[in-house]
Amino acid sequence: FEAVARLGSVGKAADELHVTHGAVSQQLRVLEDTLGVSLFLRHGKRLSVTEDGRMYALRLRMALADLAEATDRSEEHTSELQSP
């Protein structure tokens, strides 16, 4: 979802994630069904993010940034322990 929202395209997201277009589309449907909201408006092959989708993407990006920071800190701590 995050890649599709950021890139604005299922195909571009699939390329970035190295999966098929169909796999991304299926996961979007599952996510929307699970959340019970539409994250995208579909215009033929084009997508636009709904307000619910925009807010969800923002929260996901914040969570992903927190994970990246935690990983960086863990790696820094490990490096400090291994330094002579």
N, C-alpha and C positions, 0 to 999 in steps of 0.2 A: 504494500500500500504506500509506504513512504516514498519509494522510488517512483511509483506512478504519479503520485501527487507532486513530487519535486520536478520530475521530467515532463509531466503532462502527456505521457504516452505509455500505453501498455507495451508496445513494441520496443521502445527505448529502454524501459525498465527491464524487460525480459533480456535484452542484450546486455545491459549492465550486470544483471544477476546471473547471466549464463544459463537461463532456463527458457522454456518455450513460451510463446505468447499465450497459448492455451493454459499453461500452468499458472501464469500470473492472473489471467482472467478468472480462472476457477477459484483461486485464493481470494480474489476481491469479492466474488459472490459469497463465498463462505464467511468472510469477515463481515460483510454487510448483513448477511442473515443472522450471524451471531450477535452483532451489535443491535440489530433491528432498526437500522437507519441507512439511508442512501448516502454514500460518501461521494459519489460522482453523479452528475447528470450525463446521460449518454445522448450524443448527437450523431447517429450513424456510427462511424468508426472513431469519432472524436469524443473526448471526455472533458468535462470541466468539474472542478472540485466544488461540492456543496459547502455551505457554511458549516455544517456538522463535520464534513471532511476536512475543511481548513483547520478547525479547532482540534480535531483528532490528530492531524498531521503535526500541528504545533506541539502538542503534548508529547507525541512520539519523538519528535526531534529533540525535545528537552531531555527525555529519558535516554535517548541514544547518546546525547552529549554527556550525560552523567555516567553512563557506562564507559565511554571513551576516557573520561577523566579518571575513573576508578582504575581502569586498566593501566593508564599512564602512571598513576601513582604507585600501583603495585609493581610495575616494571622498574620504576625509579628505586623503590625500596629494595627490590631484589638485586639491582645493580650495586647499591650501596653496601649490601651485605657481602657481595662477592668481591668488592674492591679490596686490594691489600692495604 
